[in-house]
Every structure is written in C-alpha cells, then in structure tokens.
Amino acid sequence: MEPSFCPYCGEEHLDELDPTELMVDNQKWIIYHYECKVCGEIFDKIYIDEEYGDMEDDEDDENRLWS
Ligand SMILES: [Zn+2]
C-alpha cells in the first residue's frame, strides 16, 4: 500500500511525515505524507480504513516497510 519509492525520481529515500487522520462517515481516512530526500518532492498517500479492521490485507506490508 505504502509507496516504497518516490514517484518523481524513483529513489527509495523517503521521509514519512506525520499522517493526518480524518473520519468520513464510518470510514477512517489516514493521509500519509512522504517527502523524498533526493528530489524534495512531497506526495500523499490516502489509506481508507473501512469500518476499521475489516480490510487488513496491508498489515504485512506495513510491518515490512519503514524500519
Ligand atoms: Zn524523488
């Protein structure tokens, strides 16, 4: 789910900034902000958690990335 590389320059040196959480209806939106350390571009990734815990297919990816 989370990007592992910059969509602008393709480098993998990203800073994860503080995510923004929103409640929209019964959905929890988590907006992740990433800053590329190489080219300086900032981009967002929106993760929609529908009814919490129902769709957790991405858990493994979260544990694997972002050491
Ligand atoms: Zn970049």
PDB file of the backbone (N, CA, C, O) and the ligand in Angstrom, with CONECT records:
HET     ZN  A 101       1
ATOM      1  N   MET A   1       0.844  -1.203   0.000  1.00  0.00           N
ATOM      2  CA  MET A   1       0.000   0.000   0.000  1.00  0.00           C
ATOM      3  C   MET A   1       0.878   1.251   0.000  1.00  0.00           C
ATOM      4  O   MET A   1       0.728   2.128  -0.851  1.00  0.00           O
ATOM      5  N   GLU A   2       1.771   1.319   0.939  1.00  0.00           N
ATOM      6  CA  GLU A   2       2.623   2.500   1.006  1.00  0.00           C
ATOM      7  C   GLU A   2       3.653   2.485  -0.108  1.00  0.00           C
ATOM      8  O   GLU A   2       4.158   1.428  -0.487  1.00  0.00           O
ATOM      9  N   PRO A   3       3.953   3.627  -0.612  1.00  0.00           N
ATOM     10  CA  PRO A   3       4.987   3.677  -1.645  1.00  0.00           C
ATOM     11  C   PRO A   3       6.347   3.370  -1.037  1.00  0.00           C
ATOM     12  O   PRO A   3       6.652   3.788   0.081  1.00  0.00           O
ATOM     13  N   SER A   4       7.138   2.653  -1.769  1.00  0.00           N
ATOM     14  CA  SER A   4       8.481   2.358  -1.275  1.00  0.00           C
ATOM     15  C   SER A   4       9.519   3.161  -2.032  1.00  0.00           C
ATOM     16  O   SER A   4      10.715   3.083  -1.749  1.00  0.00           O
ATOM     17  N   PHE A   5       9.052   3.925  -2.988  1.00  0.00           N
ATOM     18  CA  PHE A   5       9.977   4.766  -3.734  1.00  0.00           C
ATOM     19  C   PHE A   5       9.265   6.025  -4.201  1.00  0.00           C
ATOM     20  O   PHE A   5       8.036   6.080  -4.252  1.00  0.00           O
ATOM     21  N   CYS A   6      10.040   7.014  -4.535  1.00  0.00           N
ATOM     22  CA  CYS A   6       9.497   8.294  -4.969  1.00  0.00           C
ATOM     23  C   CYS A   6       8.897   8.181  -6.368  1.00  0.00           C
ATOM     24  O   CYS A   6       9.550   7.658  -7.271  1.00  0.00           O
ATOM     25  N   PRO A   7       7.668   8.659  -6.568  1.00  0.00           N
ATOM     26  CA  PRO A   7       7.055   8.585  -7.900  1.00  0.00           C
ATOM     27  C   PRO A   7       7.661   9.586  -8.880  1.00  0.00           C
ATOM     28  O   PRO A   7       7.403   9.514 -10.082  1.00  0.00           O
ATOM     29  N   TYR A   8       8.451  10.500  -8.380  1.00  0.00           N
ATOM     30  CA  TYR A   8       9.021  11.529  -9.257  1.00  0.00           C
ATOM     31  C   TYR A   8      10.391  11.122  -9.783  1.00  0.00           C
ATOM     32  O   TYR A   8      10.670  11.248 -10.975  1.00  0.00           O
ATOM     33  N   CYS A   9      11.237  10.637  -8.893  1.00  0.00           N
ATOM     34  CA  CYS A   9      12.594  10.319  -9.327  1.00  0.00           C
ATOM     35  C   CYS A   9      12.940   8.844  -9.156  1.00  0.00           C
ATOM     36  O   CYS A   9      13.984   8.398  -9.632  1.00  0.00           O
ATOM     37  N   GLY A  10      12.079   8.078  -8.482  1.00  0.00           N
ATOM     38  CA  GLY A  10      12.295   6.646  -8.359  1.00  0.00           C
ATOM     39  C   GLY A  10      13.239   6.239  -7.253  1.00  0.00           C
ATOM     40  O   GLY A  10      13.507   5.051  -7.080  1.00  0.00           O
ATOM     41  N   GLU A  11      13.749   7.195  -6.501  1.00  0.00           N
ATOM     42  CA  GLU A  11      14.642   6.854  -5.398  1.00  0.00           C
ATOM     43  C   GLU A  11      13.846   6.327  -4.214  1.00  0.00           C
ATOM     44  O   GLU A  11      12.641   6.556  -4.108  1.00  0.00           O
ATOM     45  N   GLU A  12      14.531   5.625  -3.331  1.00  0.00           N
ATOM     46  CA  GLU A  12      13.847   4.981  -2.204  1.00  0.00           C
ATOM     47  C   GLU A  12      14.101   5.690  -0.878  1.00  0.00           C
ATOM     48  O   GLU A  12      13.801   5.152   0.188  1.00  0.00           O
ATOM     49  N   HIS A  13      14.640   6.867  -0.945  1.00  0.00           N
ATOM     50  CA  HIS A  13      14.950   7.580   0.298  1.00  0.00           C
ATOM     51  C   HIS A  13      13.813   8.537   0.629  1.00  0.00           C
ATOM     52  O   HIS A  13      13.810   9.695   0.212  1.00  0.00           O
ATOM     53  N   LEU A  14      12.850   8.026   1.387  1.00  0.00           N
ATOM     54  CA  LEU A  14      11.674   8.821   1.707  1.00  0.00           C
ATOM     55  C   LEU A  14      11.598   9.094   3.198  1.00  0.00           C
ATOM     56  O   LEU A  14      11.962   8.257   4.024  1.00  0.00           O
ATOM     57  N   ASP A  15      11.121  10.270   3.519  1.00  0.00           N
ATOM     58  CA  ASP A  15      10.769  10.591   4.900  1.00  0.00           C
ATOM     59  C   ASP A  15       9.268  10.482   5.039  1.00  0.00           C
ATOM     60  O   ASP A  15       8.520  11.029   4.227  1.00  0.00           O
ATOM     61  N   GLU A  16       8.823   9.777   6.068  1.00  0.00           N
ATOM     62  CA  GLU A  16       7.393   9.717   6.326  1.00  0.00           C
ATOM     63  C   GLU A  16       7.055  10.787   7.356  1.00  0.00           C
ATOM     64  O   GLU A  16       7.547  10.755   8.483  1.00  0.00           O
ATOM     65  N   LEU A  17       6.226  11.720   6.966  1.00  0.00           N
ATOM     66  CA  LEU A  17       5.840  12.796   7.872  1.00  0.00           C
ATOM     67  C   LEU A  17       4.643  12.355   8.706  1.00  0.00           C
ATOM     68  O   LEU A  17       4.099  11.272   8.488  1.00  0.00           O
ATOM     69  N   ASP A  18       4.236  13.172   9.643  1.00  0.00           N
ATOM     70  CA  ASP A  18       3.104  12.816  10.490  1.00  0.00           C
ATOM     71  C   ASP A  18       1.843  12.642   9.653  1.00  0.00           C
ATOM     72  O   ASP A  18       1.472  13.547   8.905  1.00  0.00           O
ATOM     73  N   PRO A  19       1.181  11.498   9.767  1.00  0.00           N
ATOM     74  CA  PRO A  19      -0.043  11.274   8.998  1.00  0.00           C
ATOM     75  C   PRO A  19      -1.212  12.084   9.554  1.00  0.00           C
ATOM     76  O   PRO A  19      -1.238  12.440  10.732  1.00  0.00           O
ATOM     77  N   THR A  20      -2.167  12.364   8.688  1.00  0.00           N
ATOM     78  CA  THR A  20      -3.378  13.059   9.081  1.00  0.00           C
ATOM     79  C   THR A  20      -4.527  12.063   9.095  1.00  0.00           C
ATOM     80  O   THR A  20      -4.723  11.319   8.134  1.00  0.00           O
ATOM     81  N   GLU A  21      -5.279  12.048  10.175  1.00  0.00           N
ATOM     82  CA  GLU A  21      -6.410  11.121  10.252  1.00  0.00           C
ATOM     83  C   GLU A  21      -7.717  11.886  10.182  1.00  0.00           C
ATOM     84  O   GLU A  21      -7.903  12.889  10.871  1.00  0.00           O
ATOM     85  N   LEU A  22      -8.625  11.400   9.340  1.00  0.00           N
ATOM     86  CA  LEU A  22      -9.927  12.015   9.197  1.00  0.00           C
ATOM     87  C   LEU A  22     -11.010  10.962   9.395  1.00  0.00           C
ATOM     88  O   LEU A  22     -10.827   9.798   9.038  1.00  0.00           O
ATOM     89  N   MET A  23     -12.122  11.369   9.956  1.00  0.00           N
ATOM     90  CA  MET A  23     -13.263  10.473   9.999  1.00  0.00           C
ATOM     91  C   MET A  23     -14.270  10.933   8.959  1.00  0.00           C
ATOM     92  O   MET A  23     -14.771  12.055   9.039  1.00  0.00           O
ATOM     93  N   VAL A  24     -14.569  10.096   7.995  1.00  0.00           N
ATOM     94  CA  VAL A  24     -15.534  10.410   6.957  1.00  0.00           C
ATOM     95  C   VAL A  24     -16.611   9.342   6.997  1.00  0.00           C
ATOM     96  O   VAL A  24     -16.355   8.181   6.677  1.00  0.00           O
ATOM     97  N   ASP A  25     -17.822   9.735   7.390  1.00  0.00           N
ATOM     98  CA  ASP A  25     -18.878   8.757   7.653  1.00  0.00           C
ATOM     99  C   ASP A  25     -18.343   7.717   8.641  1.00  0.00           C
ATOM    100  O   ASP A  25     -17.874   8.082   9.719  1.00  0.00           O
ATOM    101  N   ASN A  26     -18.403   6.464   8.301  1.00  0.00           N
ATOM    102  CA  ASN A  26     -17.870   5.440   9.200  1.00  0.00           C
ATOM    103  C   ASN A  26     -16.479   4.995   8.792  1.00  0.00           C
ATOM    104  O   ASN A  26     -15.974   3.969   9.248  1.00  0.00           O
ATOM    105  N   GLN A  27     -15.884   5.773   7.940  1.00  0.00           N
ATOM    106  CA  GLN A  27     -14.572   5.384   7.454  1.00  0.00           C
ATOM    107  C   GLN A  27     -13.499   6.254   8.074  1.00  0.00           C
ATOM    108  O   GLN A  27     -13.685   7.449   8.300  1.00  0.00           O
ATOM    109  N   LYS A  28     -12.394   5.632   8.337  1.00  0.00           N
ATOM    110  CA  LYS A  28     -11.244   6.344   8.846  1.00  0.00           C
ATOM    111  C   LYS A  28     -10.255   6.534   7.708  1.00  0.00           C
ATOM    112  O   LYS A  28      -9.725   5.574   7.149  1.00  0.00           O
ATOM    113  N   TRP A  29     -10.022   7.789   7.385  1.00  0.00           N
ATOM    114  CA  TRP A  29      -9.068   8.097   6.321  1.00  0.00           C
ATOM    115  C   TRP A  29      -7.740   8.468   6.969  1.00  0.00           C
ATOM    116  O   TRP A  29      -7.673   9.337   7.837  1.00  0.00           O
ATOM    117  N   ILE A  30      -6.718   7.808   6.539  1.00  0.00           N
ATOM    118  CA  ILE A  30      -5.387   8.159   7.019  1.00  0.00           C
ATOM    119  C   ILE A  30      -4.587   8.665   5.829  1.00  0.00           C
ATOM    120  O   ILE A  30      -4.357   7.942   4.860  1.00  0.00           O
ATOM    121  N   ILE A  31      -4.176   9.906   5.921  1.00  0.00           N
ATOM    122  CA  ILE A  31      -3.419  10.510   4.833  1.00  0.00           C
ATOM    123  C   ILE A  31      -1.952  10.541   5.231  1.00  0.00           C
ATOM    124  O   ILE A  31      -1.547  11.259   6.145  1.00  0.00           O
ATOM    125  N   TYR A  32      -1.184   9.756   4.530  1.00  0.00           N
ATOM    126  CA  TYR A  32       0.253   9.708   4.797  1.00  0.00           C
ATOM    127  C   TYR A  32       0.965  10.713   3.915  1.00  0.00           C
ATOM    128  O   TYR A  32       0.656  10.857   2.732  1.00  0.00           O
ATOM    129  N   HIS A  33       1.906  11.393   4.499  1.00  0.00           N
ATOM    130  CA  HIS A  33       2.687  12.379   3.759  1.00  0.00           C
ATOM    131  C   HIS A  33       4.126  11.892   3.659  1.00  0.00           C
ATOM    132  O   HIS A  33       4.729  11.486   4.653  1.00  0.00           O
ATOM    133  N   TYR A  34       4.649  11.938   2.482  1.00  0.00           N
ATOM    134  CA  TYR A  34       6.025  11.490   2.269  1.00  0.00           C
ATOM    135  C   TYR A  34       6.821  12.597   1.606  1.00  0.00           C
ATOM    136  O   TYR A  34       6.330  13.305   0.727  1.00  0.00           O
ATOM    137  N   GLU A  35       8.040  12.725   2.043  1.00  0.00           N
ATOM    138  CA  GLU A  35       8.943  13.671   1.412  1.00  0.00           C
ATOM    139  C   GLU A  35      10.152  12.919   0.900  1.00  0.00           C
ATOM    140  O   GLU A  35      10.778  12.150   1.630  1.00  0.00           O
ATOM    141  N   CYS A  36      10.470  13.145  -0.352  1.00  0.00           N
ATOM    142  CA  CYS A  36      11.627  12.494  -0.950  1.00  0.00           C
ATOM    143  C   CYS A  36      12.886  13.243  -0.538  1.00  0.00           C
ATOM    144  O   CYS A  36      12.983  14.462  -0.680  1.00  0.00           O
ATOM    145  N   LYS A  37      13.844  12.482  -0.024  1.00  0.00           N
ATOM    146  CA  LYS A  37      15.088  13.113   0.411  1.00  0.00           C
ATOM    147  C   LYS A  37      15.995  13.453  -0.763  1.00  0.00           C
ATOM    148  O   LYS A  37      16.958  14.205  -0.618  1.00  0.00           O
ATOM    149  N   VAL A  38      15.681  12.893  -1.923  1.00  0.00           N
ATOM    150  CA  VAL A  38      16.562  13.083  -3.067  1.00  0.00           C
ATOM    151  C   VAL A  38      16.150  14.306  -3.888  1.00  0.00           C
ATOM    152  O   VAL A  38      16.969  15.187  -4.149  1.00  0.00           O
ATOM    153  N   CYS A  39      14.882  14.355  -4.293  1.00  0.00           N
ATOM    154  CA  CYS A  39      14.450  15.456  -5.156  1.00  0.00           C
ATOM    155  C   CYS A  39      13.581  16.459  -4.405  1.00  0.00           C
ATOM    156  O   CYS A  39      13.257  17.516  -4.944  1.00  0.00           O
ATOM    157  N   GLY A  40      13.196  16.141  -3.157  1.00  0.00           N
ATOM    158  CA  GLY A  40      12.475  17.094  -2.340  1.00  0.00           C
ATOM    159  C   GLY A  40      10.980  17.173  -2.588  1.00  0.00           C
ATOM    160  O   GLY A  40      10.294  17.999  -1.986  1.00  0.00           O
ATOM    161  N   GLU A  41      10.469  16.322  -3.467  1.00  0.00           N
ATOM    162  CA  GLU A  41       9.032  16.342  -3.731  1.00  0.00           C
ATOM    163  C   GLU A  41       8.263  15.767  -2.539  1.00  0.00           C
ATOM    164  O   GLU A  41       8.724  14.838  -1.876  1.00  0.00           O
ATOM    165  N   ILE A  42       7.103  16.326  -2.287  1.00  0.00           N
ATOM    166  CA  ILE A  42       6.230  15.809  -1.238  1.00  0.00           C
ATOM    167  C   ILE A  42       4.971  15.254  -1.902  1.00  0.00           C
ATOM    168  O   ILE A  42       4.373  15.891  -2.769  1.00  0.00           O
ATOM    169  N   PHE A  43       4.592  14.070  -1.479  1.00  0.00           N
ATOM    170  CA  PHE A  43       3.375  13.496  -2.041  1.00  0.00           C
ATOM    171  C   PHE A  43       2.603  12.783  -0.946  1.00  0.00           C
ATOM    172  O   PHE A  43       3.159  12.418   0.090  1.00  0.00           O
ATOM    173  N   ASP A  44       1.319  12.591  -1.189  1.00  0.00           N
ATOM    174  CA  ASP A  44       0.433  11.994  -0.202  1.00  0.00           C
ATOM    175  C   ASP A  44      -0.042  10.626  -0.663  1.00  0.00           C
ATOM    176  O   ASP A  44      -0.122  10.337  -1.857  1.00  0.00           O
ATOM    177  N   LYS A  45      -0.350   9.808   0.307  1.00  0.00           N
ATOM    178  CA  LYS A  45      -0.975   8.523   0.030  1.00  0.00           C
ATOM    179  C   LYS A  45      -2.149   8.392   0.981  1.00  0.00           C
ATOM    180  O   LYS A  45      -1.981   8.443   2.199  1.00  0.00           O
ATOM    181  N   ILE A  46      -3.327   8.226   0.427  1.00  0.00           N
ATOM    182  CA  ILE A  46      -4.514   8.145   1.273  1.00  0.00           C
ATOM    183  C   ILE A  46      -4.903   6.686   1.468  1.00  0.00           C
ATOM    184  O   ILE A  46      -5.069   5.930   0.511  1.00  0.00           O
ATOM    185  N   TYR A  47      -5.042   6.320   2.720  1.00  0.00           N
ATOM    186  CA  TYR A  47      -5.452   4.970   3.068  1.00  0.00           C
ATOM    187  C   TYR A  47      -6.817   5.050   3.730  1.00  0.00           C
ATOM    188  O   TYR A  47      -6.982   5.745   4.733  1.00  0.00           O
ATOM    189  N   ILE A  48      -7.784   4.354   3.183  1.00  0.00           N
ATOM    190  CA  ILE A  48      -9.135   4.375   3.737  1.00  0.00           C
ATOM    191  C   ILE A  48      -9.383   3.078   4.475  1.00  0.00           C
ATOM    192  O   ILE A  48      -9.404   1.997   3.886  1.00  0.00           O
ATOM    193  N   ASP A  49      -9.570   3.209   5.777  1.00  0.00           N
ATOM    194  CA  ASP A  49      -9.813   2.042   6.611  1.00  0.00           C
ATOM    195  C   ASP A  49     -11.318   1.908   6.793  1.00  0.00           C
ATOM    196  O   ASP A  49     -11.906   2.585   7.636  1.00  0.00           O
ATOM    197  N   GLU A  50     -11.937   1.045   6.014  1.00  0.00           N
ATOM    198  CA  GLU A  50     -13.383   0.905   6.062  1.00  0.00           C
ATOM    199  C   GLU A  50     -13.800   0.088   7.270  1.00  0.00           C
ATOM    200  O   GLU A  50     -13.475  -1.093   7.391  1.00  0.00           O
ATOM    201  N   GLU A  51     -14.522   0.741   8.152  1.00  0.00           N
ATOM    202  CA  GLU A  51     -15.023   0.084   9.360  1.00  0.00           C
ATOM    203  C   GLU A  51     -13.915  -0.595  10.152  1.00  0.00           C
ATOM    204  O   GLU A  51     -14.127  -1.655  10.741  1.00  0.00           O
ATOM    205  N   TYR A  52     -12.774  -0.007  10.166  1.00  0.00           N
ATOM    206  CA  TYR A  52     -11.642  -0.496  10.970  1.00  0.00           C
ATOM    207  C   TYR A  52     -11.468  -2.010  10.878  1.00  0.00           C
ATOM    208  O   TYR A  52     -12.463  -2.727  10.981  1.00  0.00           O
ATOM    209  N   GLY A  53     -10.361  -2.488  10.705  1.00  0.00           N
ATOM    210  CA  GLY A  53     -10.078  -3.909  10.889  1.00  0.00           C
ATOM    211  C   GLY A  53     -10.752  -4.852   9.915  1.00  0.00           C
ATOM    212  O   GLY A  53     -10.471  -6.050   9.934  1.00  0.00           O
ATOM    213  N   ASP A  54     -11.630  -4.352   9.066  1.00  0.00           N
ATOM    214  CA  ASP A  54     -12.293  -5.237   8.125  1.00  0.00           C
ATOM    215  C   ASP A  54     -11.376  -5.619   6.972  1.00  0.00           C
ATOM    216  O   ASP A  54     -11.384  -6.752   6.491  1.00  0.00           O
ATOM    217  N   MET A  55     -10.603  -4.660   6.553  1.00  0.00           N
ATOM    218  CA  MET A  55      -9.719  -4.906   5.416  1.00  0.00           C
ATOM    219  C   MET A  55      -8.281  -4.668   5.849  1.00  0.00           C
ATOM    220  O   MET A  55      -7.751  -3.564   5.721  1.00  0.00           O
ATOM    221  N   GLU A  56      -7.677  -5.694   6.349  1.00  0.00           N
ATOM    222  CA  GLU A  56      -6.338  -5.554   6.911  1.00  0.00           C
ATOM    223  C   GLU A  56      -5.286  -6.248   6.055  1.00  0.00           C
ATOM    224  O   GLU A  56      -4.237  -6.664   6.548  1.00  0.00           O
ATOM    225  N   ASP A  57      -5.578  -6.362   4.790  1.00  0.00           N
ATOM    226  CA  ASP A  57      -4.659  -7.075   3.907  1.00  0.00           C
ATOM    227  C   ASP A  57      -3.279  -6.433   3.840  1.00  0.00           C
ATOM    228  O   ASP A  57      -2.302  -7.067   3.442  1.00  0.00           O
ATOM    229  N   ASP A  58      -3.216  -5.175   4.232  1.00  0.00           N
ATOM    230  CA  ASP A  58      -1.966  -4.454   4.058  1.00  0.00           C
ATOM    231  C   ASP A  58      -1.082  -4.479   5.303  1.00  0.00           C
ATOM    232  O   ASP A  58      -0.013  -3.870   5.323  1.00  0.00           O
ATOM    233  N   GLU A  59      -1.525  -5.170   6.317  1.00  0.00           N
ATOM    234  CA  GLU A  59      -0.763  -5.172   7.562  1.00  0.00           C
ATOM    235  C   GLU A  59       0.667  -5.659   7.353  1.00  0.00           C
ATOM    236  O   GLU A  59       1.613  -5.074   7.881  1.00  0.00           O
ATOM    237  N   ASP A  60       0.814  -6.713   6.593  1.00  0.00           N
ATOM    238  CA  ASP A  60       2.142  -7.260   6.390  1.00  0.00           C
ATOM    239  C   ASP A  60       3.067  -6.243   5.748  1.00  0.00           C
ATOM    240  O   ASP A  60       4.235  -6.121   6.116  1.00  0.00           O
ATOM    241  N   ASP A  61       2.527  -5.519   4.787  1.00  0.00           N
ATOM    242  CA  ASP A  61       3.346  -4.521   4.122  1.00  0.00           C
ATOM    243  C   ASP A  61       3.801  -3.451   5.107  1.00  0.00           C
ATOM    244  O   ASP A  61       4.938  -2.983   5.049  1.00  0.00           O
ATOM    245  N   GLU A  62       2.909  -3.071   6.007  1.00  0.00           N
ATOM    246  CA  GLU A  62       3.285  -2.026   6.951  1.00  0.00           C
ATOM    247  C   GLU A  62       4.420  -2.488   7.855  1.00  0.00           C
ATOM    248  O   GLU A  62       5.313  -1.712   8.194  1.00  0.00           O
ATOM    249  N   ASN A  63       4.376  -3.742   8.237  1.00  0.00           N
ATOM    250  CA  ASN A  63       5.419  -4.234   9.129  1.00  0.00           C
ATOM    251  C   ASN A  63       6.754  -4.374   8.406  1.00  0.00           C
ATOM    252  O   ASN A  63       7.824  -4.248   9.002  1.00  0.00           O
ATOM    253  N   ARG A  64       6.660  -4.631   7.138  1.00  0.00           N
ATOM    254  CA  ARG A  64       7.889  -4.892   6.400  1.00  0.00           C
ATOM    255  C   ARG A  64       8.605  -3.589   6.053  1.00  0.00           C
ATOM    256  O   ARG A  64       9.835  -3.523   6.058  1.00  0.00           O
ATOM    257  N   LEU A  65       7.824  -2.561   5.754  1.00  0.00           N
ATOM    258  CA  LEU A  65       8.425  -1.309   5.315  1.00  0.00           C
ATOM    259  C   LEU A  65       8.723  -0.405   6.504  1.00  0.00           C
ATOM    260  O   LEU A  65       8.319  -0.668   7.637  1.00  0.00           O
ATOM    261  N   TRP A  66       9.432   0.651   6.207  1.00  0.00           N
ATOM    262  CA  TRP A  66       9.631   1.721   7.176  1.00  0.00           C
ATOM    263  C   TRP A  66      10.258   1.263   8.480  1.00  0.00           C
ATOM    264  O   TRP A  66       9.646   1.365   9.543  1.00  0.00           O
ATOM    265  N   SER A  67      11.437   0.778   8.397  1.00  0.00           N
ATOM    266  CA  SER A  67      12.160   0.427   9.607  1.00  0.00           C
ATOM    267  C   SER A  67      12.599   1.703  10.312  1.00  0.00           C
ATOM    268  O   SER A  67      13.232   1.639  11.366  1.00  0.00           O
TER     269      SER A  67
HETATM  270 ZN    ZN A 101      12.295  11.938  -5.507  1.00  0.00          ZN2+
END
